[in-house]
Structure formats: C-alpha cells, structure tokens
C-alpha cells in the first residue's frame, strides 16, 4: 500500500496534550478497520496511545480523523529521563501503513508526575462523613443517576481529601502495598524463585498450570511458590495479604495469566520480573488500556498492566495491540506462542479425550455435532447475560439434519439456561460449566459463535465456523474490535436467525467453499504463526535464561 501524507495538530495546556491527526483515505483502505496510535518514545521505552478514529465522508473523498486528549504525566510508567519524541502509526486491518516519519519532540519535564502522599486526617474524614449525603446526591446526578458509580465517585473524593475511604477493596490494596514496601526493605530477592499468582482457580491445562508443570518436571532447582486464592482483594484477610505481599517481594519472577489488581498498586523492585501469559489467544475484542475512557474502561491515571516485563503472544501481528492494551513497550511483547494451545497438537491427548467424551455422552459418536458457544453481553461477571430469545433451540433443531446433536456452551459468566422441549432432550446437551470448550471442539463438526476468542483454537483445529452476529452494531458500540468484523471472521457471518438455521444445515453437509477454506488458512497464518505445539517449552526456556539465576 502506498504511503499517505497526513497533518497533525498539537496543543499542550497544563501537561494535557490534545492531538489531532488528519489524512485523506486512499481508495484501497475504504471499508476497512482503521486504527491510529500516537507513539511516545524515549530511547528503548515506548508507549502506544490509542486515538479515537472517525471516518468523515466528503465530496472529494473520505478523511481519516483521529483525536486524543492525553495526560502527559501518566503516559509512561515511570517519568522519562531522556528526551521524548512522538510519532504516529496507522493500521488498516492487520497492515501497518507507512507514514512519512515526522517525529516531534516533547519536553520531558511535562511528563513529571507529582508524588501523591496520602496523609491520613481523621478530622477531615469526619467532616467528609458528615457531608457524605451531599456528595452522594451530587454524584448521583453527575453519573446519570447511577448509584453504584456515584458511590464510587464519592468514595474517591473522600479518599483524596482525607486519606481514608469506605472501600474494603481500596483499604486492602493500600495494606498490601504498605506490606510490600516493608518486605522489600528488609528482604532480598530469591534469585531462583518463581511465584504463580492468580485470584481464580486455574484450569488444569491452562497457561499458568502448564508453565508451572514444565518447571516442576524439567527444572528441579527452580523454587516454585504459589498464591492462588479465589477471593477478591476486598475479601482477603490481613494474613493472606501479608503472605501474598511477602511472596511478591521475594520472588525473582511473578507469573500471571489474568489481571491481578493489587499487583499494580506497587512500585515493584527491579530485580523482580512479571510475566503475563494472558488467558486469551490472539486479539479480537478491545481490552485493557485500549478501552481507556470507554464504558468499563480504566482512566488514563491507571497503572493497571503497566509493570509487565514479558508478554508472550500468538503472532507478530498482535504485538502492537498487546503493547497498546498493556501500556508497555513493544519489545516486551514477544511472539512465543500460547501454552494452552500445545494440547491441540498432541494427538495422543486428543484421541484420549475423544474417547472419554464419547464414553460420557454416547450420542455424540454417531452423529454430526454443532457446538454453539456465544460470548456474554454486559460489562462483566456480575451482570453477564445472553439474550436467549435470539437463539430458539427448538426451532433451530427442527431445521437441522436428523442426525444432528447440538451442544450448548454458554460463557462461564452466564447463568441462564436455554429452554429445550422434551422432543429434543436426547439431542441437545447443555454442557455449560461441564467440559472445556477446547475439548468439545475435538468432537464437533461445526462451531457457531459470535465474538468469542474461541475462534483462534477452532482455527488451529481447522474446525468450520459460522458467526451469528445479530447485534453486531450494539456489541461494537459497547466493546469495539481491533479489526473489521466481517473481514476478521474465518467463516460466514449471518445476522438473522433463519439465515443461521439455513447456513448451519448447509455447512453440516460439508458445503464449505474453497474461499472459506482459504480464509481459514490465512487466518491461521496471520494470528497463529508461532503456535506449533511447543509454546510452553519456548516460553519457559525464555524465562529461565533471562530471569532465573541458578
């Protein structure tokens, strides 16, 4: 794709930078997903900042308009010690567009961050408590009559003024950070200790446990310790917080596979490295700091994710996305693979798992199997749901071949159950919460999903996919994607239920076009080019070589 010219506007007021990016859209970019990043660099450190993109239609052609309002003191994890330059990157789908290199400097003093010293004042806390009803009423209207958000905002105000707050979560986070500071002052790092850290129960064959098992089996001199506790930080007892803080303070490596909130409240010591394995494969829906300022997203002042030292990913294509989402340098994101995909290359495991599933559910063996696995709607665990009326199980089964079995696999967050008439009870299995989705793919002939990251594992298995996107616009408005949905999906997309019934029946008859097969191959090459069955070993050897001193 040819180079494009662009112009920028910059306005800095009181350490807030307003950036504008304007460019004429080339014809070959029409209809594709456009992303623009402002990239702040200081020697080997960089921060990719997402900009809000709007495509403006005009008589002489469409224009790309990208804007961002950036709080400079929070661009870098630590204030810069060297000069800072800003450049732009433009992405059209998975392709990085070559821009005329015109970096512009920004004074490093503008990135200085005032140190916040929390001086606790009981008198001020008492006054704030007396004024709490006023704060709640004020913030109730500021937050569009959302009481939960109003309560959080009022609590933040009290915390800022007095150093005290009403949040058990914040109180425990502060306690954890204080104990961590105490422990690093009095204890050295154990140079060959690895801490496996999680606030949810890890899956046996998930990223965290596979890496842990590899070190236990192959590196007996490495000391393994864990802090795996399914309580959220506000539920942890003081003893548990001290235990976690001590292990974090004395470990050479901390390994995660998901967001661990209190870990980002500390200024970690340089001798400790944090490895984020992340629980998803590839990149599809926006996540992390890409969602700054959006519904459910973190504020610019957030330190979430930003102290990671290594993030393994499935391909070079998604490195810039993870760097943006975690607010870290691209050099820390490396295409080393995803451990939990290794089992998808283990033929002995696959054969054993198939026989196990056929033994538990005999009806699956002699029939064609459709796996219906949609993602959830809502902001998270507490309000997750799936609109059951969008998928009429009984009508769907009426439209499928007689030898069809349907497996229902809702997201773990969704607690609702589909209604299944008696006549279909023996041909519809609801295995939500019963079996791992990757294992169910091994005995399936077709995956029906919508916006789920399970598409990556399905692509590895070359499982035909059908996408049911009846609410694409609404979902995109709330979550957004990194790529154009219709061009990203490695299979047909339907938007109404009748089309879904018809297309799934056709695909079960092996009516899969050559174009669809080619799309699936291209998808694997783009998003999974380092996934080869050896990801766990490659990542573990990287950790041992770079971070462990035996």
C-alpha positions in Angstrom: 0.0 0.0 0.0 1.3 3.4 -0.9 2.5 6.0 1.6 0.0 8.6 2.7 0.5 12.1 3.8 -1.0 13.5 6.9 -1.1 16.6 9.1 -1.2 16.9 12.9 -2.3 19.5 15.4 -0.8 19.7 18.9 -1.9 21.8 21.8 -0.4 21.4 25.3 -2.0 23.1 28.3 -1.0 22.3 31.8 0.5 19.0 31.0 -2.5 17.9 28.9 -1.8 17.3 25.2 -4.6 17.5 22.6 -3.5 15.6 19.5 -5.3 15.7 16.1 -4.4 13.5 13.1 -5.9 14.2 9.7 -5.3 12.2 6.5 -7.1 11.6 3.2 -8.2 8.0 3.0 -6.8 6.1 0.0 -9.3 4.1 -2.1 -7.7 0.8 -1.1 -8.5 1.5 2.6 -12.2 2.1 2.0 -14.4 -0.2 4.1 -11.6 -1.4 6.3 -10.9 -1.0 10.0 -8.6 1.9 10.7 -6.6 2.4 13.9 -4.3 5.3 14.7 -1.7 5.3 17.6 0.3 8.1 19.0 3.7 6.5 19.9 5.7 8.2 22.6 9.3 7.1 22.6 12.3 7.7 24.9 15.3 5.6 23.9 14.2 1.9 24.3 11.0 2.8 26.1 7.7 3.4 24.2 4.0 3.9 24.9 1.4 3.3 22.2 -1.6 5.5 22.9 -4.9 4.7 21.0 -6.6 7.6 19.3 -10.3 7.9 18.7 -10.9 7.4 14.9 -13.8 8.8 12.9 -14.1 8.5 9.1 -15.6 11.6 7.6 -17.3 11.4 4.2 -16.6 14.3 1.8 -17.2 15.3 -1.8 -13.6 14.9 -2.7 -13.1 11.7 -0.7 -13.2 10.3 2.8 -11.0 11.7 5.5 -9.4 9.9 8.5 -9.8 12.0 11.7 -8.2 10.8 14.9 -8.1 12.7 18.1 -6.8 12.1 21.7 -6.6 14.1 24.9 -3.6 12.8 26.8 -2.5 13.4 30.4 1.3 13.6 29.9 2.3 12.7 33.5 0.6 9.3 33.0 2.0 8.3 29.6 5.0 6.4 30.9 5.0 4.0 33.9 8.0 6.0 35.3 8.8 9.6 34.5 11.2 9.8 31.5 14.9 10.6 32.0 15.6 11.2 28.3 14.1 13.3 25.6 10.7 12.2 24.3 9.5 12.1 20.7 6.1 11.4 19.3 5.4 9.6 16.0 2.2 8.1 14.6 1.3 4.7 13.3 -1.7 3.9 11.1 -3.2 0.5 10.8 -5.5 -0.8 8.1 -6.7 -4.1 9.4 -3.5 -6.1 10.1 -1.4 -4.0 7.9 0.8 -1.1 9.2 0.7 1.8 6.8 4.0 3.5 6.1 3.8 7.2 7.1 6.3 10.0 6.4 8.5 9.9 9.5 8.0 13.2 11.2 8.7 12.8 14.9 8.2 15.8 17.1 9.9 16.4 20.5 8.1 17.0 23.8 9.8 18.4 26.8 10.4 15.6 29.3 9.6 18.0 32.2 5.9 17.8 31.0 5.8 14.1 31.9 6.8 14.7 35.6 4.2 13.2 38.0 3.6 14.8 41.3 4.1 12.3 44.1 0.9 11.6 46.0 1.5 11.4 49.7 -1.6 10.0 51.5 -1.6 11.8 54.8 -4.5 10.5 56.8 -6.5 13.1 58.6 -9.3 11.8 60.9 -10.8 15.3 61.3 -11.2 15.7 57.6 -12.5 12.2 57.3 -15.2 13.1 60.0 -16.2 16.2 58.0 -16.4 14.2 54.8 -18.6 11.6 56.5 -20.9 14.3 57.7 -21.0 15.6 54.1 -21.4 12.2 52.5 -25.1 12.5 51.8 -24.4 15.7 49.8 -21.6 14.0 47.9 -23.8 11.1 47.0 -26.6 13.3 45.8 -24.3 15.5 43.8 -22.5 12.5 42.1 -25.8 10.7 41.6 -26.8 13.3 39.1 -23.3 13.7 37.6 -23.3 9.9 36.9 -26.7 9.9 35.1 -28.5 8.6 38.2 -26.2 5.5 38.5 -25.9 5.0 42.3 -23.0 2.5 42.1 -20.9 4.9 40.1 -22.0 7.8 42.3 -20.9 5.9 45.4 -17.5 5.1 43.9 -17.0 8.7 42.9 -18.0 10.0 46.4 -15.6 7.5 47.9 -12.8 8.7 45.7 -13.4 12.3 46.8 -13.2 11.3 50.5 -10.0 9.3 49.8 -8.4 12.2 48.1 -9.3 14.7 50.8 -8.7 12.7 54.0 -6.6 9.6 53.1 -9.4 7.4 54.4 -12.1 5.7 52.4 -15.1 3.4 52.8 -13.9 0.8 50.2 -12.7 -2.5 51.6 -11.1 -3.1 48.2 -9.0 0.1 48.5 -8.2 -0.4 52.2 -6.8 -3.9 51.5 -5.0 -2.7 48.4 -3.3 0.0 50.4 -2.4 -2.5 53.2 -0.9 -4.9 50.6 1.2 -2.1 49.1 2.4 -1.0 52.5 3.5 -4.5 53.5 5.2 -5.0 50.1 7.3 -1.8 50.7 8.2 -3.1 54.2 9.3 -6.5 52.9 11.4 -5.3 50.0 13.3 -3.0 52.5 14.1 -6.0 54.7 14.4 -9.0 52.4 16.5 -9.9 49.4 15.0 -11.5 46.2 15.4 -15.3 46.0 17.1 -15.4 42.5 15.6 -18.8 41.5 12.1 -18.5 43.0 9.0 -18.2 40.7 5.6 -17.2 42.1 2.5 -18.3 40.3 -0.2 -15.8 41.2 -4.0 -15.9 40.5 -7.3 -14.9 42.0 -9.2 -17.5 40.1 -8.9 -21.3 40.2 -6.5 -22.1 37.3 -7.5 -24.7 34.7 -5.5 -27.9 34.7 -4.4 -27.3 31.1 -4.5 -23.5 31.2 -1.4 -21.3 30.6 -0.5 -20.9 34.2 -0.6 -24.6 35.2 1.2 -25.8 32.0 4.1 -23.4 32.7 4.2 -24.4 36.4 4.2 -28.1 35.5 7.0 -27.6 33.0 9.3 -26.1 35.6 8.4 -28.8 38.1 9.3 -31.5 35.6 12.3 -30.0 33.9 14.0 -27.6 36.3 14.0 -29.1 39.8 16.4 -26.4 41.1 13.8 -23.7 40.5 11.9 -23.0 43.6 8.1 -22.9 43.0 5.7 -21.0 45.2 2.1 -20.1 44.6 -0.6 -17.7 45.9 -3.8 -18.9 44.3 -6.8 -17.6 46.1 -10.2 -17.1 44.6 -11.2 -14.4 47.0 -11.2 -10.9 45.6 -8.9 -8.4 47.2 -11.7 -6.9 49.4 -12.3 -10.4 50.8 -8.8 -11.3 51.7 -7.8 -11.4 55.4 -4.8 -9.4 56.6 -2.7 -12.6 57.0 -3.4 -13.6 53.3 -2.5 -10.1 52.1 0.8 -10.3 54.1 1.6 -13.8 52.7 0.9 -12.5 49.1 3.0 -9.4 49.6 5.9 -11.3 51.0 6.0 -13.8 48.1 5.8 -10.9 45.6 8.6 -9.1 47.4 11.0 -12.1 47.4 10.4 -13.8 44.1 12.6 -13.3 41.0 9.7 -14.0 38.7 5.9 -13.5 39.1 3.8 -15.3 36.5 0.1 -14.4 35.8 -2.5 -15.4 33.3 -5.0 -12.7 34.0 -5.4 -9.2 35.6 -4.3 -9.2 39.3 -5.4 -5.9 40.7 -3.3 -5.3 43.8 -0.1 -6.1 41.9 -0.4 -2.8 40.1 -0.6 -0.8 43.3 3.1 -1.3 44.0 6.4 0.1 42.6 8.0 -3.3 42.1 11.7 -3.8 42.7 13.8 -4.0 39.5 15.1 -7.5 40.4 11.6 -9.0 40.1 10.2 -9.6 36.6 6.5 -10.0 35.9 5.4 -12.4 33.1 1.8 -12.0 31.8 0.7 -15.2 30.0 -2.8 -13.8 29.5 -5.8 -16.1 29.2 -6.9 -15.3 25.6 -5.3 -16.2 22.3 -4.8 -13.7 19.5 -6.6 -10.4 19.7 -10.2 -9.6 18.6 -12.3 -7.5 21.1 -10.6 -4.4 22.6 -9.3 -4.9 26.1 -7.0 -3.3 28.7 -5.9 0.3 28.2 -7.2 0.4 24.7 -10.6 0.9 26.4 -9.5 4.0 28.4 -12.3 6.4 28.8 -14.9 4.0 27.5 -17.7 2.2 29.4 -16.0 -0.3 31.8 -12.5 1.0 30.8 -9.8 2.3 33.1 -8.9 6.0 33.4 -5.6 7.4 32.0 -4.2 7.6 35.5 -4.5 3.8 35.9 -1.3 1.8 36.5 -3.0 -1.4 35.6 -0.9 -3.9 33.5 2.0 -1.4 33.0 4.6 -3.2 35.1 4.8 -6.3 32.9 8.3 -7.4 31.7 7.3 -10.1 29.3 4.0 -10.9 27.5 4.1 -13.9 25.1 1.6 -13.7 22.2 0.5 -16.0 19.4 1.9 -13.9 16.4 3.8 -10.8 15.5 0.5 -9.4 14.1 -0.9 -8.8 17.5 2.3 -7.4 19.3 1.4 -3.8 18.8 -2.2 -4.5 20.1 -0.9 -6.1 23.4 1.6 -3.3 23.8 -1.2 -0.7 23.5 -3.6 -2.6 25.7 -1.0 -3.1 28.5 0.7 0.3 28.1 4.2 -1.3 27.7 7.0 -1.2 25.1 6.6 -3.4 22.1 9.9 -5.1 22.9 8.3 -6.7 26.0 5.6 -8.3 23.8 7.1 -11.3 22.1 5.6 -13.9 19.7 6.5 -17.0 21.6 3.1 -18.8 21.4 0.3 -19.7 23.9 0.9 -22.6 26.2 -2.7 -23.9 26.3 -2.7 -24.4 22.6 0.0 -27.1 22.8 -2.6 -29.8 23.6 -4.2 -29.1 20.3 -1.1 -30.5 18.6 -0.9 -33.5 21.0 -2.6 -36.3 19.0 -2.4 -38.8 21.9 -4.3 -36.3 24.2 -6.9 -35.6 21.5 -7.6 -39.3 20.9 -7.8 -40.0 24.6 -10.1 -37.0 25.2 -12.4 -38.0 22.3 -12.9 -41.5 23.7 -13.5 -40.0 27.1 -16.2 -37.7 25.8 -17.8 -40.4 23.7 -17.9 -42.6 26.8 -19.7 -39.9 28.8 -22.0 -38.8 26.0 -22.5 -41.8 23.6 -24.9 -39.8 21.4 -22.0 -37.7 20.2 -20.2 -40.6 18.5 -22.5 -41.5 15.6 -24.0 -38.0 14.9 -22.9 -34.7 13.5 -22.2 -32.2 16.3 -22.8 -28.5 16.3 -21.1 -26.6 19.2 -23.0 -23.3 20.0 -20.6 -21.2 22.1 -21.5 -17.5 22.2 -19.8 -14.9 24.4 -21.6 -12.9 27.1 -23.2 -9.5 26.9 -22.8 -7.0 29.8 -19.8 -5.4 31.5 -18.6 -8.5 33.4 -19.2 -11.3 35.8 -21.9 -9.5 37.9 -24.2 -8.5 35.0 -23.3 -11.0 32.3 -26.1 -12.4 30.2 -27.0 -13.9 26.8 -30.3 -12.9 25.1 -31.8 -16.4 25.0 -34.6 -15.2 22.7 -32.0 -14.7 19.9 -31.4 -18.4 19.7 -34.6 -20.6 19.7 -33.1 -24.0 20.3 -36.3 -25.9 19.4 -36.8 -24.1 16.1 -33.1 -24.5 15.3 -33.2 -28.3 15.8 -36.2 -28.5 13.5 -34.2 -27.1 10.7 -31.1 -29.3 11.1 -30.5 -32.8 9.6 -31.9 -35.7 11.7 -28.5 -36.9 12.8 -27.6 -33.6 14.4 -26.7 -33.1 18.0 -26.4 -29.6 19.5 -24.0 -28.8 22.4 -24.8 -25.6 24.2 -21.8 -24.0 25.8 -22.5 -20.6 27.4 -19.8 -18.4 28.7 -18.9 -19.2 32.3 -20.3 -15.8 33.4 -23.7 -16.6 32.0 -26.0 -18.4 34.5 -29.2 -18.5 32.3 -30.4 -21.8 30.7 -31.9 -22.3 27.3 -35.4 -23.9 27.2 -35.4 -27.2 25.4 -38.6 -29.1 24.5 -39.0 -32.7 25.5 -38.7 -34.0 21.9 -35.1 -32.6 21.7 -33.8 -33.6 25.2 -31.8 -36.5 23.8 -30.2 -34.5 21.0 -29.4 -31.2 22.9 -26.7 -31.2 25.6 -26.2 -28.2 27.8 -22.5 -28.6 28.8 -22.0 -25.1 30.1 -19.7 -25.4 33.0 -19.2 -29.1 32.4 -16.4 -29.5 29.8 -13.6 -27.3 28.5 -14.6 -25.7 25.2 -11.3 -26.8 23.5 -12.1 -30.5 24.3 -15.6 -30.1 22.9 -14.2 -28.8 19.7 -12.4 -32.1 19.2 -15.7 -33.9 18.7 -17.5 -31.1 16.9 -18.3 -30.7 13.1 -19.2 -27.0 13.3 -18.7 -24.2 15.7 -21.3 -21.4 15.9 -20.2 -18.4 17.8 -20.3 -14.6 17.6 -17.5 -12.5 19.2 -15.7 -15.2 21.2 -11.9 -15.6 21.3 -12.6 -19.4 20.9 -12.2 -18.8 17.1 -8.4 -19.0 17.5 -8.4 -22.5 19.0 -11.0 -23.6 16.4 -8.8 -22.3 13.6 -5.9 -24.4 14.9 -8.1 -27.5 14.7 -9.4 -26.4 11.3 -12.9 -26.6 12.6 -15.5 -24.9 10.3 -17.0 -21.8 11.9 -20.3 -19.9 11.5 -20.8 -16.5 13.0 -24.1 -15.3 14.3 -23.9 -11.6 14.7 -27.5 -10.4 15.2 -26.4 -7.5 17.4 -23.0 -6.5 15.8 -23.6 -2.8 15.9 -24.8 -2.7 19.5 -21.9 -5.0 20.6 -19.3 -2.9 18.7 -20.7 0.3 20.3 -20.1 -1.2 23.8 -16.9 -3.3 23.2 -15.4 -2.4 19.8 -13.0 -4.6 17.8 -9.4 -4.2 16.6 -10.3 -5.4 13.1 -13.3 -5.1 10.8 -15.6 -7.9 12.0 -16.7 -9.2 8.6 -13.1 -9.3 7.3 -11.7 -10.8 10.5 -14.1 -13.8 10.8 -12.8 -17.0 9.2 -16.2 -18.2 8.2 -19.6 -17.0 7.0 -21.4 -14.2 9.0 -25.2 -14.2 9.4 -27.3 -11.6 11.1 -30.7 -13.2 11.4 -31.9 -16.5 12.9 -33.5 -18.0 9.8 -30.2 -17.5 7.9 -28.4 -19.1 10.7 -30.6 -22.2 10.6 -30.1 -22.5 6.8 -26.4 -21.9 6.7 -25.6 -24.3 9.6 -27.6 -27.1 7.9 -25.7 -26.5 4.7 -22.3 -26.5 6.4 -23.1 -29.8 8.1 -23.5 -31.2 4.7 -19.8 -30.3 4.1 -20.8 -27.4 1.8 -17.7 -25.3 2.7 -16.4 -23.2 -0.2 -12.8 -23.1 -1.3 -12.8 -19.4 -0.4 -13.8 -20.2 3.2 -11.0 -22.8 3.4 -8.6 -20.2 2.1 -9.8 -17.7 4.6 -9.2 -20.1 7.4 -5.7 -20.8 6.3 -4.9 -17.1 6.0 -6.4 -16.5 9.5 -4.0 -19.1 11.0 -1.0 -17.6 9.2 -1.9 -14.1 10.4 -2.9 -14.7 14.1 -1.3 -18.0 15.0 2.1 -18.2 13.2 4.1 -19.1 16.4 1.6 -21.6 17.7 3.1 -25.0 16.9 2.7 -27.3 20.0 6.0 -26.1 21.6 4.8 -22.8 23.1 5.2 -23.9 26.8 8.8 -25.0 26.4 9.7 -22.0 24.4 8.3 -19.6 27.0 9.7 -21.4 30.0 13.2 -21.5 28.5 13.0 -17.8 27.8 12.1 -17.2 31.5 14.8 -19.4 32.7 17.5 -17.9 30.5 16.6 -14.3 31.1 15.2 -14.1 34.6 16.4 -17.1 36.7 19.8 -17.3 38.3 20.6 -20.9 39.2 
